[in-house]
Amino acid sequence: MSPLILVGVFVVSTVAGYFIIRRVPSLLHTPLMSGMNALSGVTIVGALSATGIAIHAGDGVAAVILGNIAIILATVNVVGGFAVTHRMLRMFKRNKKKQ
């Protein structure tokens, strides 16, 4: 796959993401963050795909190592995002003892 195509996909996804979230009110931040964390799983799929292509093309050890680092970082991003969202949503639950 051409690096120019990869850069083009990155630019289009960045512009699309900007236009999608620019008009979201602050009250919707927590639900939106939760949804975006789910969509961040796409970065894991992208990292897996890029690493697989690098392995198949025989691009070398450096490409495979960088691909594995990308997979790890994308996974940390998704898991951390869900943990933060879970913690934020717990703040809105009522305590049964106070009722």
Secondary structure, 3 states (H helix, E strand, C coil): CCHHHHHHHHHHHHHHHHHHHCCCCHHHHHHHHHHHHHHCHHHHHHHHHHHHHHHHHCCCHHHHHHHHHHHHHHHHHHHHHHHHHHHHHHCCCCCHHHC
